[in-house]
Amino acid sequence: MTIRLVRVIDHQRRGQVGVVHGEQVVLLPYADLPEMLEDGAFEPADLLDAAESGRGEAVPLTGVPLGPPVAKPPKIVCIGLNYYDHASESGMQVPKQPILFSKYSTAIVGPGEPVVIPPVTKQVDYEVELGVVIGRRGKNIPLENALDYVFGYTICNDISARDLQFEDGQWLKGKTLDTFLPVGPAVVTSDEIPDPQALEISLERNGTVVQHASTKDMIFPVAEIVAYISLLMTLEPGDLIATGTPPGVILGQKDPLWLRPGDILRAKIEGIGELVNPVAEG
């Protein structure tokens, strides 16, 4: 049984972590995944037991509003130019070490929630990415042990305002606008994905596939990313790492058709599922 964690949203917009079990979600006593991981109460086997034993309240999966499975991670660390062909299409050199930037939790939205284009930008792009959720605290993590610190994987869409990103070299302001980081629909525990470098990854825009690759094409694999970041900062339970996007972004096109209201984005990663978000005007 694949262990999937979601975050159910009630009518007051409050969230609660739950384990998907068949057509139901078994609710756990946590409002967000980082809180659960910080508590250290649940290993994958415990989550499976909680789902199968029915210890928690169960709600139907169909029709239940789902928020982002990680709503307020302690840190969001993103990797730029981490696929060879994406670096090429962007007109940039292949990096010699991971390029890091950050987003803030105010950018996070869940499945079905709109990506809102504000008036401050006219060049908004998509970027499907494998998301990594850290499970335990670590500093100076050895490469050979790095995947032991990963709790699970999810889908991220690193929405980017290219005009803001490149106008003066400040990537941050083009990357972390409100709603510019869809995450979800679930977190799949790491034991269900033994090799994060063997996953098909793609994105559809209005039903047309615009990105399609394998995570094996990453310049820096997940283990190397985790180990590298831990040299610079302490990784904490619930931290979210977005590991970079494959080629096919709008930025690399000769006649770019930037995202516009009414577009539908469907990000897919093998073994995790699909994350669908409409685009709206702000």
VMD Tcl script that draws the C-alpha trace (Angstrom):
set ca {
  {0.00 0.00 0.00}
  {1.42 3.36 -1.04}
  {1.36 5.79 1.87}
  {0.01 9.16 0.79}
  {-0.41 12.08 3.15}
  {-2.80 14.89 2.31}
  {-4.12 17.93 4.14}
  {-7.89 18.22 4.37}
  {-9.38 21.72 4.55}
  {-12.59 22.37 6.48}
  {-15.20 25.08 5.87}
  {-13.25 27.49 8.09}
  {-10.10 26.97 5.99}
  {-8.40 25.02 8.76}
  {-6.20 22.12 7.73}
  {-5.69 18.63 9.13}
  {-3.17 16.02 7.99}
  {-4.61 12.71 6.89}
  {-3.51 9.36 5.47}
  {-5.25 8.22 2.30}
  {-6.71 4.74 2.78}
  {-8.73 3.50 -0.18}
  {-11.54 5.97 -0.76}
  {-11.14 7.57 2.66}
  {-8.77 9.89 4.48}
  {-7.92 8.89 8.06}
  {-7.29 12.14 9.92}
  {-4.30 12.60 12.21}
  {-4.06 15.10 15.10}
  {-1.88 17.59 13.21}
  {-2.71 20.78 11.35}
  {0.31 20.61 9.04}
  {2.97 18.09 8.06}
  {5.95 19.96 9.60}
  {4.17 19.83 12.96}
  {3.76 16.07 12.63}
  {7.38 15.55 11.61}
  {8.69 17.77 14.39}
  {6.70 15.69 16.85}
  {8.45 12.58 15.55}
  {5.44 10.42 16.32}
  {4.96 8.70 12.99}
  {7.20 6.49 10.89}
  {5.79 5.10 7.60}
  {4.85 1.83 9.34}
  {2.96 3.80 12.00}
  {1.11 5.78 9.34}
  {0.08 2.57 7.61}
  {-1.09 1.13 10.91}
  {-3.08 4.29 11.69}
  {-4.81 4.08 8.33}
  {-5.57 0.37 8.44}
  {-6.66 0.29 12.08}
  {-9.00 3.25 11.67}
  {-7.72 4.90 14.85}
  {-8.56 8.36 13.56}
  {-11.71 9.92 12.17}
  {-12.22 9.02 8.50}
  {-13.73 11.28 5.84}
  {-14.49 10.47 2.20}
  {-11.63 11.28 -0.18}
  {-13.91 12.21 -3.06}
  {-15.14 15.76 -2.83}
  {-13.06 16.67 0.21}
  {-11.18 19.97 -0.29}
  {-7.44 19.38 -0.17}
  {-4.91 22.05 0.65}
  {-1.17 21.86 0.07}
  {0.16 18.86 2.02}
  {2.93 21.14 3.35}
  {1.46 24.58 4.00}
  {4.07 26.31 6.16}
  {7.44 24.61 5.84}
  {10.21 26.04 8.03}
  {12.21 26.65 4.84}
  {11.62 26.43 1.11}
  {14.88 25.88 -0.77}
  {14.75 25.81 -4.56}
  {17.34 24.60 -7.06}
  {17.88 26.50 -10.30}
  {19.10 25.10 -13.64}
  {19.20 21.48 -12.48}
  {18.49 19.75 -15.82}
  {21.05 19.88 -18.61}
  {18.59 20.75 -21.37}
  {16.87 23.39 -19.24}
  {20.19 25.16 -18.68}
  {20.74 25.08 -22.44}
  {17.30 26.45 -23.33}
  {17.77 29.23 -20.78}
  {21.04 30.25 -22.44}
  {23.03 29.62 -19.27}
  {26.06 27.50 -18.45}
  {25.66 24.19 -16.64}
  {26.32 25.04 -12.97}
  {29.25 23.48 -11.16}
  {27.36 23.37 -7.88}
  {23.65 23.68 -7.03}
  {22.15 27.14 -7.54}
  {19.98 27.97 -4.54}
  {17.16 30.44 -4.11}
  {14.15 30.61 -1.83}
  {10.42 31.07 -1.82}
  {8.17 31.95 1.10}
  {5.18 30.04 2.42}
  {2.82 32.80 1.22}
  {3.54 31.53 -2.31}
  {2.13 28.06 -1.53}
  {-1.28 26.98 -2.81}
  {-2.84 23.53 -3.02}
  {-4.44 21.41 -5.72}
  {-7.21 23.18 -7.61}
  {-6.30 26.59 -6.25}
  {-5.57 29.31 -8.82}
  {-2.21 30.72 -9.76}
  {-3.03 34.44 -9.69}
  {-1.16 36.75 -12.06}
  {-0.81 40.19 -10.44}
  {-0.56 43.42 -12.44}
  {3.14 43.74 -11.57}
  {4.15 41.06 -14.10}
  {3.41 40.23 -17.74}
  {5.74 37.25 -18.24}
  {4.63 34.34 -16.04}
  {6.07 30.86 -16.61}
  {5.53 27.31 -15.29}
  {8.13 24.84 -13.93}
  {7.18 21.33 -12.80}
  {9.55 20.04 -10.14}
  {10.03 17.09 -7.81}
  {9.48 18.30 -4.25}
  {11.44 16.79 -1.36}
  {10.12 16.94 2.21}
  {12.77 16.63 4.92}
  {11.89 14.30 7.77}
  {14.48 15.01 10.44}
  {17.00 17.62 11.48}
  {20.42 17.42 9.88}
  {23.62 19.40 9.40}
  {26.70 18.42 7.36}
  {24.91 15.29 6.16}
  {27.17 12.73 4.43}
  {26.19 12.08 0.82}
  {25.78 8.35 1.44}
  {23.21 9.02 4.19}
  {21.38 11.95 2.61}
  {18.26 10.08 1.49}
  {17.76 8.86 5.07}
  {16.77 12.46 5.92}
  {14.00 12.54 3.30}
  {10.52 11.87 4.62}
  {8.74 11.92 1.29}
  {8.15 13.44 -2.13}
  {5.53 15.68 -3.67}
  {4.94 17.78 -6.79}
  {5.85 21.47 -6.99}
  {5.15 23.99 -9.74}
  {7.74 26.76 -9.48}
  {5.74 29.56 -11.10}
  {8.10 32.35 -12.16}
  {7.64 35.97 -13.24}
  {10.48 36.14 -15.74}
  {10.37 39.91 -16.26}
  {10.80 40.47 -12.52}
  {13.30 37.63 -12.13}
  {15.77 39.00 -14.66}
  {15.23 42.77 -14.67}
  {17.91 43.45 -12.06}
  {19.26 40.06 -11.01}
  {16.97 39.63 -7.98}
  {15.49 36.20 -8.61}
  {13.56 36.30 -5.35}
  {10.99 38.88 -6.39}
  {10.17 36.97 -9.56}
  {9.84 33.67 -7.75}
  {7.85 34.15 -4.57}
  {4.78 36.17 -5.52}
  {1.58 35.02 -3.82}
  {0.24 31.71 -5.28}
  {3.48 31.09 -7.21}
  {4.19 27.68 -5.63}
  {1.44 25.09 -6.11}
  {2.26 21.98 -4.05}
  {0.53 18.61 -3.84}
  {-1.74 16.85 -4.08}
  {-0.04 14.50 -1.61}
  {3.27 13.58 -0.04}
  {4.33 10.01 -0.79}
  {6.68 8.55 1.84}
  {10.24 7.88 0.73}
  {10.02 4.12 1.24}
  {7.53 4.05 -1.65}
  {10.03 5.80 -3.97}
  {13.35 4.01 -3.46}
  {15.01 5.80 -6.39}
  {14.01 9.47 -6.83}
  {16.21 9.58 -9.95}
  {13.96 7.20 -11.90}
  {10.69 9.12 -12.13}
  {8.87 10.37 -15.21}
  {8.02 14.07 -14.84}
  {5.81 16.20 -17.07}
  {3.55 19.23 -17.33}
  {0.55 19.90 -19.55}
  {-0.74 23.34 -20.45}
  {-4.37 23.24 -21.59}
  {-4.02 19.54 -22.42}
  {-0.80 19.87 -24.42}
  {2.39 18.33 -23.01}
  {4.99 21.09 -22.75}
  {7.49 19.46 -20.38}
  {8.41 15.77 -20.33}
  {11.58 14.20 -18.94}
  {12.97 11.87 -16.30}
  {14.49 12.83 -12.98}
  {17.54 10.83 -14.05}
  {18.40 13.88 -16.18}
  {19.06 16.04 -13.11}
  {22.52 17.58 -12.95}
  {22.55 17.23 -9.16}
  {20.52 14.28 -7.82}
  {18.37 14.49 -4.72}
  {20.99 12.99 -2.38}
  {23.63 15.47 -3.52}
  {21.19 18.38 -3.15}
  {20.27 17.41 0.42}
  {23.91 16.92 1.43}
  {24.97 20.21 -0.19}
  {22.23 22.31 1.42}
  {23.06 20.81 4.83}
  {26.61 22.17 4.52}
  {25.16 25.67 4.40}
  {22.21 25.48 6.80}
  {20.51 23.10 9.20}
  {17.73 21.14 7.54}
  {14.62 20.82 9.70}
  {11.59 18.53 9.73}
  {9.08 19.77 7.16}
  {11.56 21.75 5.05}
  {10.59 21.68 1.38}
  {13.15 21.44 -1.41}
  {12.13 22.05 -5.04}
  {14.73 20.23 -7.12}
  {14.61 22.08 -10.45}
  {12.65 21.82 -13.67}
  {13.23 19.96 -16.96}
  {13.22 21.70 -20.37}
  {10.10 23.05 -22.03}
  {9.48 26.22 -20.06}
  {8.08 29.28 -21.83}
  {11.33 31.21 -21.27}
  {13.14 28.95 -23.75}
  {10.64 29.41 -26.61}
  {11.31 31.63 -29.63}
  {7.84 33.18 -29.51}
  {6.88 32.90 -25.84}
  {3.20 32.72 -25.02}
  {3.24 33.57 -21.34}
  {0.66 32.18 -18.95}
  {-2.70 33.90 -19.11}
  {-5.98 33.72 -17.20}
  {-7.98 30.62 -18.12}
  {-4.96 28.36 -18.63}
  {-5.00 24.99 -16.87}
  {-1.70 23.54 -15.63}
  {-1.43 19.80 -14.95}
  {1.87 18.72 -13.37}
  {2.57 14.98 -13.14}
  {5.26 12.88 -11.49}
  {5.34 9.10 -11.64}
  {4.44 7.46 -8.34}
  {3.09 10.68 -6.84}
  {0.13 11.74 -8.98}
  {-0.90 14.97 -10.63}
  {-1.28 18.54 -9.46}
  {-3.85 20.66 -11.34}
  {-4.11 24.44 -11.02}
  {-6.00 27.04 -13.07}
  {-4.50 30.43 -13.88}
  {-6.42 33.56 -12.94}
  {-5.99 37.30 -13.12}
  {-5.18 39.22 -9.96}
}
mol new
graphics top color blue
foreach p $ca { graphics top sphere $p radius 0.5 }
foreach p [lrange $ca 0 end-1] q [lrange $ca 1 end] { graphics top cylinder $p $q radius 0.2 }
display resetview
